[in-house]
Structures are given as structure tokens and as C-alpha cells.
């Protein structure tokens, strides 16, 4: 259940904020660009990241004035007035001192706050940060192209390709991101905000930060160049820089999201809590669309997104029917688990048949083995084997490992022998079977 939204008074403006968690560390999360505190919790990966913070800290986050659920204003303020808003939120919740976690555009604000009020900032964490706007938009042409998107397509979620390229083919995520755009700010407010942001230049105050500082950046960040983070870390005395692989600007999705959570926790607490791991026997199912790149190119963006919506709905309907658990989407495919291998095979077979009227075909692979259930995720060698089995499948084929075939004996399922196969990166040889109609 998401926390209740409350309001802090900053001058004549009301700033929307939420507080959650009851850990011993006070932590203020300063959002980037536009935000809506109530929309955070509808995105599973974002909610998981926030719950992780709440496991060891008392967290407060807010919508900056002019955005989200905070008051709209005639003119968007500069960093100094936004710094007053941050202080007003801390005062409202009774935080005399807190660690500040600044995200992207929220990083310059957090840096300014730490330098100005060191007695109120016990530590500083910066993600996707920059000291000057050119690390975000290096040319006038790049900024003009963004303004064009805002005018023509704001609210569609199309900017997900810039902020979270790893989720660009995830229609569910794009719908949520589009809603985040709409709830975060209107097109006119976004344009005004970006004009204000284009004036950001805080290089001169970086040496004035005197609190412990961790700077985190993804090396391939498509939105804010990694050189922005490197510059910040190089000029804040004693700052530690940690670079992680990946291209996403959103910290809670994509490659290395869990490692980023680990780094933040270890920096703030001195250690990282052990991740609870349960080992269970499970059947792992991987699916993906055959020739998806060619299909997307032929259809165009809108028709491809609509097709993906129908594809995802078909898979989720069958997962519910056969008691499967969706772990995550993998671009144009799914990873799911079952507590019975026969249900997993029947589910895969049903999906393969039901997506054909959509004009697509899927491939699927299953393996049963001991899996590590890590929170909502799943890991272990069994998962890798399932992925390798799926990679061998052709159009509309459901392939299974010999382990699955042996376990469903007596179920009425029939299989054809595909012989001994080598699975990339997996020791030994594996007998693979194809589910027959």
C-alpha cells in the first residue's frame, strides 16, 4: 500500500511529499525532471527500489513546485528557491539532518543544498548527475528536438527510448511512463522547466561540498553523458565514483539496477543487507517473438506497440489460466515460473497457438530445476538453461529439456526427440525435446 501524500508549505506554495519506512537513517529522495509521487508505486521496479530504501531508512520524497501534485506556479523557480522547498519538506517531517539522494536534474539541487546547509546533510548520493546542462543536451539542436517531442507527443511515453532504452519495447512500461509524463507536468510546464534547466551551471560550487559523497552513473547513459558524473566526482573533495554498465537513465530499471541499490545501501549504512534467497524447484519458461525486429520495422512504432499490447495480454491471460507467475518481460518476451512442469508446457503451447491470429509466432523453452527466488526475481543455473533451450526453438515451437520430459510422464503430453545439444555456456550435453500437437 502506498503512503499518504501530504503537503508542506514553502512560502505561498504547497509542496506534495510522501514519507515511508522507519529505518534509523533519514533519507530525502530528490526526483529528476518531472515526477508524481503517487504514480511511483504503480511501476513494480520503482516500487521495489523504494521498498528497498525503506528497509533501512526513513524516506521522504516530494514533487518539485510546478510538477506532480505540488502547486502549479506562474514561473518555475531557480535552484535556490527549489532548495527552500527541500528544506520546507524536511522541516515538515521533523528531519533536522538527512542523507540527500539526488537523481539526474535533482542532483544539482542536492549539491547546492549540501554545500549551503552542511549541518543538515549527513551524506550525499548522486545518480545520473551533472554540473552543467550541456552534459544533458550538448547542442541547441538536441534541445530543440526535445522541445519538438514535448509539443507533438508529450504524454505518449515515447521518450522512454531516451530515458529507459532497455524498456523501449515494453508496452506496459511505456503506458506507465506516458502517464508519468502527463501527471508530472503539462507540455507548457515542461518547456518552461527545460528553459530553466538550460541555465544550470554549478561547476564553481562543487569544491564547496564537504559531506561524504557517492556519485553513481551508468557508463552508457543515453540521457546524461557519463562525463557529467565523472566531472562531478572529480571536483567534489573525497567523492567516490561508481560506474555501472547499462544505457538507462532511470535508476530502477535495466542492467545493474540491483547493484545500484546495493551500492546506495552500503554507502549509507556501511554494509548491505543480505538478500533473502529461497531455493525452490520450479519450471522456468522463456518466450520471445520470432523475427521481432523485422516485424516492428514493417509495422511502424504505433502498430508494433498495439501488437505488443495484444501479445502481452495473451501471455498474461494464459499465465493466469495455468497458474504461472510472471517474473518479468524481456523486451518482446516473457520469463515466467510454474510450480508444475506440465502446466508450464501446456501454457507455452496455448500461447504459441493463440498469438498466431495476431500475425506473429513465438518460440518457447522450458526447464525444471532448483531456482533461487530473490525477492520478486529468479536466478540460478536453471534459469540460464531455460533461456538456452528457448534459443534453440523455431517458429511456434515449444522446446523442453529432458528433465521436463521426464517429470511430465503420464500427463498425456507428447514429445519429439531433438537429440543431444550443447547449450551455450552450460556444461555438458543436453537432450532436447519438442512438444507435439
C-alpha positions as CSV (number, residue, x, y, z in Angstrom):
1,X,0.0,0.0,0.0
2,X,1.4,3.3,-1.0
3,X,2.0,6.1,1.6
4,X,-0.4,9.0,2.1
5,X,0.5,12.2,0.2
6,X,0.9,15.3,2.4
7,X,1.7,18.9,1.8
8,X,4.5,21.2,3.2
9,X,4.2,25.0,3.0
10,X,7.1,26.7,1.2
11,X,6.3,30.4,1.2
12,X,3.0,30.6,-0.7
13,X,3.4,27.2,-2.4
14,X,2.3,23.8,-1.3
15,X,4.8,21.0,-1.9
16,X,3.5,17.5,-2.1
17,X,5.5,14.8,-0.3
18,X,5.4,11.3,1.0
19,X,7.1,9.6,3.9
20,X,7.7,5.9,4.2
21,X,9.9,3.4,6.1
22,X,11.0,3.7,9.7
23,X,14.8,2.9,9.5
24,X,17.3,4.7,11.6
25,X,18.7,6.8,8.6
26,X,16.9,9.8,7.4
27,X,16.9,10.0,3.6
28,X,15.4,12.6,1.2
29,X,14.9,11.4,-2.4
30,X,15.1,14.4,-4.7
31,X,13.5,13.5,-8.1
32,X,14.8,14.3,-11.5
33,X,13.0,16.2,-14.2
34,X,9.2,15.7,-13.6
35,X,7.6,13.4,-11.1
36,X,4.4,12.4,-9.4
37,X,4.8,10.7,-6.0
38,X,1.6,8.8,-6.3
39,X,2.5,7.3,-9.7
40,X,5.8,5.9,-8.5
41,X,4.1,2.9,-6.8
42,X,2.3,1.7,-9.9
43,X,5.6,0.7,-11.5
44,X,6.8,-2.6,-9.9
45,X,10.5,-2.0,-10.4
46,X,10.3,1.5,-9.0
47,X,8.2,0.4,-6.0
48,X,10.7,-2.4,-5.3
49,X,13.5,0.2,-5.3
50,X,11.6,2.4,-2.9
51,X,10.8,-0.5,-0.6
52,X,14.5,-1.4,-0.5
53,X,15.3,2.1,0.7
54,X,12.6,1.9,3.3
55,X,14.1,-1.3,4.7
56,X,16.9,0.7,6.2
57,X,15.9,4.3,6.2
58,X,13.0,6.7,6.9
59,X,12.5,8.1,3.4
60,X,10.8,11.3,2.3
61,X,10.3,12.3,-1.4
62,X,8.5,15.1,-3.0
63,X,7.3,16.7,-6.2
64,X,9.1,20.0,-7.0
65,X,7.0,23.1,-7.3
66,X,5.2,23.3,-10.7
67,X,5.3,19.5,-11.1
68,X,3.4,16.4,-10.0
69,X,1.0,17.0,-7.1
70,X,2.6,20.2,-5.9
71,X,1.2,23.6,-6.7
72,X,1.4,24.9,-10.2
73,X,3.2,28.3,-10.3
74,X,3.3,31.2,-12.8
75,X,7.0,30.9,-13.2
76,X,9.2,28.0,-12.4
77,X,11.9,28.8,-9.9
78,X,15.7,28.6,-9.9
79,X,17.7,26.2,-7.8
80,X,17.8,28.4,-4.8
81,X,14.1,28.6,-4.4
82,X,13.8,24.8,-5.0
83,X,16.3,24.4,-2.3
84,X,13.9,26.2,0.0
85,X,11.3,23.7,-1.0
86,X,13.6,20.8,0.0
87,X,14.2,22.4,3.4
88,X,10.5,23.0,3.9
89,X,9.7,19.3,3.4
90,X,12.5,18.3,5.8
91,X,11.0,20.8,8.4
92,X,7.5,19.4,7.9
93,X,8.6,15.8,8.7
94,X,10.9,16.9,11.5
95,X,14.2,15.9,9.8
96,X,16.9,18.1,11.2
97,X,19.5,16.2,9.2
98,X,19.3,13.7,6.4
99,X,21.2,12.0,3.6
100,X,20.2,13.5,0.3
101,X,19.8,11.3,-2.8
102,X,19.7,13.5,-5.9
103,X,18.5,12.0,-9.2
104,X,19.6,13.5,-12.5
105,X,18.2,17.1,-12.6
106,X,17.7,16.7,-8.8
107,X,21.5,16.3,-8.4
108,X,22.5,20.0,-8.9
109,X,19.8,21.0,-6.4
110,X,21.1,18.4,-3.9
111,X,24.7,19.5,-4.4
112,X,23.7,23.1,-3.8
113,X,21.8,22.1,-0.7
114,X,24.7,20.1,0.7
115,X,27.1,23.0,0.1
116,X,24.8,25.5,1.6
117,X,23.5,23.5,4.6
118,X,26.2,21.0,5.5
119,X,24.8,20.7,9.1
120,X,21.5,19.4,7.5
121,X,23.1,16.9,5.1
122,X,24.9,13.9,6.6
123,X,25.8,12.4,3.2
124,X,25.1,12.9,-0.5
125,X,24.2,10.3,-3.1
126,X,24.1,11.5,-6.7
127,X,22.8,9.4,-9.6
128,X,23.0,10.4,-13.3
129,X,24.3,13.8,-12.2
130,X,25.8,16.8,-13.9
131,X,27.1,20.2,-13.1
132,X,26.1,21.9,-16.3
133,X,23.2,21.4,-18.8
134,X,25.5,20.5,-21.7
135,X,26.0,17.1,-20.3
136,X,22.3,16.5,-20.7
137,X,21.7,18.3,-24.0
138,X,25.1,19.1,-25.7
139,X,23.7,21.1,-28.6
140,X,20.9,23.6,-29.3
141,X,19.7,21.2,-32.0
142,X,19.3,18.3,-29.4
143,X,17.3,20.6,-27.1
144,X,15.2,21.8,-30.0
145,X,14.4,18.2,-30.9
146,X,13.3,17.5,-27.3
147,X,11.0,20.6,-27.4
148,X,9.5,19.2,-30.6
149,X,8.7,16.0,-28.8
150,X,7.1,17.9,-26.0
151,X,4.9,19.8,-28.4
152,X,3.9,16.9,-30.5
153,X,4.0,13.8,-28.4
154,X,4.2,14.6,-24.7
155,X,2.2,12.1,-22.7
156,X,2.6,9.2,-25.1
157,X,5.6,7.8,-23.3
158,X,7.7,7.9,-26.4
159,X,10.6,9.4,-24.5
160,X,11.1,6.0,-22.9
161,X,13.5,5.3,-25.7
162,X,15.7,8.1,-24.3
163,X,15.2,7.5,-20.6
164,X,14.9,3.7,-20.4
165,X,16.1,2.2,-23.7
166,X,16.0,-1.3,-22.2
167,X,12.2,-1.0,-21.8
168,X,11.6,0.6,-25.2
169,X,9.7,-2.5,-26.4
170,X,7.7,-3.0,-23.2
171,X,4.3,-1.6,-23.9
172,X,3.1,-1.8,-20.3
173,X,6.1,0.2,-19.1
174,X,5.6,2.8,-21.9
175,X,2.0,3.3,-20.9
176,X,3.1,3.9,-17.3
177,X,5.8,6.3,-18.5
178,X,3.3,8.2,-20.6
179,X,1.1,8.5,-17.6
180,X,4.1,9.8,-15.6
181,X,4.7,12.4,-18.2
182,X,1.1,13.6,-18.1
183,X,0.8,13.5,-14.3
184,X,4.3,15.1,-13.9
185,X,3.7,18.3,-15.9
186,X,1.8,19.8,-18.8
187,X,3.7,20.4,-22.1
188,X,3.9,24.1,-21.4
189,X,5.3,23.5,-17.9
190,X,7.8,21.0,-19.3
191,X,9.0,23.6,-21.8
192,X,9.4,26.2,-19.1
193,X,11.2,23.8,-16.9
194,X,13.7,22.9,-19.6
195,X,14.4,26.5,-20.3
196,X,15.2,26.9,-16.6
197,X,17.3,23.8,-16.6
198,X,19.3,25.1,-19.6
199,X,20.7,27.7,-17.3
200,X,22.1,25.2,-14.8
201,X,25.9,25.7,-14.2
202,X,27.1,24.8,-10.7
203,X,30.7,23.8,-11.5
204,X,32.0,26.5,-9.3
205,X,30.4,25.2,-6.1
206,X,31.4,21.6,-6.4
207,X,34.6,22.1,-4.3
208,X,32.5,23.6,-1.5
209,X,30.7,20.3,-0.8
210,X,32.2,18.9,2.4
211,X,30.0,15.9,3.2
212,X,30.6,12.2,2.2
213,X,29.6,11.9,-1.4
214,X,28.8,8.9,-3.7
215,X,28.4,9.6,-7.4
216,X,26.8,6.8,-9.4
217,X,26.4,6.7,-13.2
218,X,25.8,4.2,-15.9
219,X,28.6,4.3,-18.4
220,X,26.3,4.2,-21.4
221,X,23.6,6.5,-20.1
222,X,21.6,7.7,-23.1
223,X,20.3,10.8,-21.4
224,X,23.1,12.3,-19.3
225,X,26.6,11.6,-20.5
226,X,28.7,9.7,-18.1
227,X,31.2,12.5,-18.3
228,X,28.8,14.6,-16.3
229,X,29.1,12.2,-13.4
230,X,32.8,11.9,-13.8
231,X,33.1,15.7,-13.7
232,X,31.0,16.0,-10.5
233,X,33.0,13.3,-8.8
234,X,36.4,14.8,-9.8
235,X,35.6,18.2,-8.2
236,X,33.8,17.3,-5.0
237,X,36.5,16.7,-2.4
238,X,36.7,13.0,-1.5
239,X,33.8,11.9,-3.7
240,X,33.6,8.3,-4.7
241,X,32.6,7.5,-8.3
242,X,30.9,4.2,-9.1
243,X,30.1,3.4,-12.8
244,X,27.8,0.6,-13.7
245,X,27.1,-0.9,-17.1
246,X,23.9,0.0,-18.9
247,X,22.2,2.6,-21.0
248,X,19.2,3.5,-18.9
249,X,18.9,6.8,-17.2
250,X,16.1,5.5,-14.9
251,X,17.9,4.0,-11.9
252,X,15.3,1.4,-11.1
253,X,15.2,-0.5,-14.5
254,X,17.6,-2.3,-16.7
255,X,21.1,-3.7,-16.3
256,X,22.7,-3.2,-12.9
257,X,19.6,-1.8,-11.1
258,X,20.1,-4.2,-8.2
259,X,23.8,-3.4,-8.0
260,X,22.9,0.3,-7.8
261,X,20.6,-0.4,-4.9
262,X,23.4,-2.4,-3.2
263,X,25.8,0.5,-3.7
264,X,23.5,3.1,-2.1
265,X,22.7,0.9,0.9
266,X,26.3,0.0,1.5
267,X,27.4,3.7,1.3
268,X,24.6,4.9,3.7
269,X,24.8,2.0,6.2
270,X,28.3,0.7,5.9
271,X,27.0,-2.7,4.8
272,X,24.5,-4.2,2.5
273,X,21.7,-6.4,4.0
274,X,21.8,-10.0,2.9
275,X,19.2,-10.5,0.1
276,X,16.8,-13.2,1.2
277,X,17.1,-16.2,-1.1
278,X,14.8,-19.2,-1.2
279,X,15.8,-22.2,-3.3
280,X,12.8,-24.0,-4.8
281,X,12.2,-26.4,-7.6
282,X,10.5,-24.6,-10.4
283,X,9.8,-24.8,-14.1
284,X,11.2,-21.8,-16.0
285,X,9.5,-20.6,-19.2
286,X,11.1,-18.2,-21.7
287,X,9.2,-16.9,-24.7
288,X,10.0,-14.4,-27.4
289,X,8.6,-13.2,-30.7
290,X,10.2,-14.7,-33.8
291,X,11.7,-12.1,-36.2
292,X,10.5,-9.3,-33.9
293,X,12.9,-6.7,-35.3
294,X,11.7,-7.2,-38.9
295,X,8.1,-7.2,-37.8
296,X,8.5,-4.0,-35.9
297,X,10.2,-2.3,-38.8
298,X,7.4,-3.4,-41.2
299,X,4.6,-2.3,-38.9
300,X,5.9,1.0,-37.6
301,X,6.0,2.2,-34.0
302,X,2.3,2.6,-33.2
303,X,1.1,-0.6,-34.8
304,X,4.0,-2.5,-33.2
305,X,3.1,-1.1,-29.8
306,X,-0.5,-2.2,-30.3
307,X,0.6,-5.6,-31.3
308,X,2.9,-5.9,-28.3
309,X,-0.1,-4.9,-26.1
310,X,-2.1,-7.8,-27.5
311,X,0.8,-10.2,-27.3
312,X,1.4,-9.3,-23.6
313,X,-2.3,-9.7,-22.8
314,X,-2.4,-13.1,-24.4
315,X,0.5,-14.3,-22.4
316,X,-0.7,-12.9,-19.1
317,X,-4.2,-14.4,-19.7
318,X,-2.6,-17.9,-20.2
319,X,-0.2,-17.4,-17.2
320,X,-3.3,-16.8,-15.0
321,X,-5.1,-19.8,-16.6
322,X,-2.2,-22.2,-15.9
323,X,-1.1,-20.7,-12.6
324,X,2.1,-19.3,-13.9
325,X,4.0,-16.4,-12.2
326,X,5.2,-13.6,-14.4
327,X,8.8,-12.7,-13.3
328,X,9.5,-10.0,-15.9
329,X,9.2,-9.1,-19.5
330,X,12.3,-9.4,-21.6
331,X,11.7,-6.9,-24.4
332,X,9.3,-8.8,-26.7
333,X,9.2,-11.9,-24.5
334,X,8.5,-13.2,-21.0
335,X,10.2,-15.0,-18.2
336,X,7.7,-17.0,-16.0
337,X,7.8,-19.8,-13.5
338,X,5.4,-22.7,-12.7
339,X,5.2,-25.0,-9.7
340,X,4.3,-27.8,-12.1
341,X,6.1,-28.6,-15.4
342,X,3.0,-30.0,-17.2
343,X,1.2,-26.7,-16.6
344,X,4.2,-24.9,-17.9
345,X,4.3,-26.9,-21.1
346,X,0.6,-26.6,-21.7
347,X,0.7,-22.8,-21.1
348,X,3.6,-22.4,-23.6
349,X,1.7,-24.5,-26.2
350,X,-1.5,-22.4,-25.6
351,X,0.4,-19.1,-26.0
352,X,2.1,-20.4,-29.3
353,X,-1.3,-21.2,-30.7
354,X,-3.2,-18.0,-29.5
355,X,-0.7,-15.5,-30.8
356,X,-0.9,-16.8,-34.4
357,X,-4.1,-14.8,-35.2
358,X,-2.1,-11.7,-34.2
359,X,0.1,-12.3,-37.2
360,X,3.2,-13.3,-35.1
361,X,4.8,-16.5,-33.9
362,X,6.7,-17.1,-30.7
363,X,9.4,-19.5,-29.7
364,X,9.4,-21.0,-26.2
365,X,11.7,-23.1,-24.0
366,X,11.3,-24.7,-20.6
367,X,13.5,-26.3,-18.0
368,X,12.8,-27.6,-14.5
369,X,15.5,-27.2,-11.8
370,X,16.4,-25.6,-8.5
371,X,15.9,-21.9,-8.7
372,X,16.9,-19.0,-6.4
373,X,13.9,-16.9,-5.6
374,X,15.4,-13.5,-4.9
375,X,12.6,-11.2,-3.9
376,X,10.4,-11.0,-7.0
377,X,13.2,-12.1,-9.2
378,X,14.5,-15.6,-10.0
379,X,18.1,-16.8,-10.6
380,X,20.4,-19.8,-10.7
381,X,21.7,-22.1,-13.4
382,X,18.1,-23.5,-14.1
383,X,17.2,-20.0,-15.4
384,X,20.2,-20.0,-17.8
385,X,19.3,-23.4,-19.1
386,X,15.7,-22.4,-19.8
387,X,17.0,-19.4,-21.8
388,X,19.4,-21.6,-23.8
389,X,16.6,-24.1,-24.6
390,X,14.3,-21.4,-25.8
391,X,17.1,-20.0,-28.0
392,X,17.1,-23.3,-29.9
393,X,13.4,-23.2,-30.7
394,X,12.0,-22.3,-34.2
395,X,8.8,-20.5,-35.0
396,X,5.8,-21.7,-32.9
397,X,8.0,-24.4,-31.3
398,X,8.0,-25.3,-27.6
399,X,11.2,-27.0,-26.6
400,X,11.9,-28.6,-23.3
401,X,14.8,-30.1,-21.6
402,X,15.0,-33.9,-20.8
403,X,14.3,-33.0,-17.2
404,X,10.9,-31.6,-18.1
405,X,10.0,-34.5,-20.3
406,X,10.8,-37.0,-17.6
407,X,8.8,-35.1,-15.0
408,X,5.6,-35.0,-17.1
409,X,5.5,-38.7,-17.8
410,X,1.9,-39.8,-17.5
411,X,0.5,-36.4,-18.2
412,X,-0.6,-37.2,-21.8
413,X,1.9,-34.7,-23.3
414,X,3.8,-36.0,-26.3
415,X,7.3,-35.0,-27.4
416,X,9.6,-35.4,-30.4
417,X,13.3,-36.1,-29.8
418,X,15.6,-33.2,-31.0
419,X,18.7,-35.1,-29.9
420,X,21.7,-34.1,-27.9
421,X,22.5,-30.4,-27.9
422,X,25.2,-28.2,-26.5
423,X,23.8,-25.2,-24.6
424,X,26.0,-22.1,-24.8
425,X,27.8,-21.5,-21.5
426,X,26.2,-24.6,-19.8
427,X,28.5,-27.5,-19.0
428,X,27.7,-31.0,-20.5
429,X,25.3,-32.1,-23.2
430,X,21.6,-31.9,-23.0
431,X,18.8,-33.9,-24.7
432,X,16.1,-31.6,-26.0
433,X,12.5,-32.4,-27.0
434,X,9.8,-30.6,-28.9
435,X,6.2,-30.6,-27.6
436,X,4.0,-32.2,-30.3
437,X,0.4,-31.2,-31.1
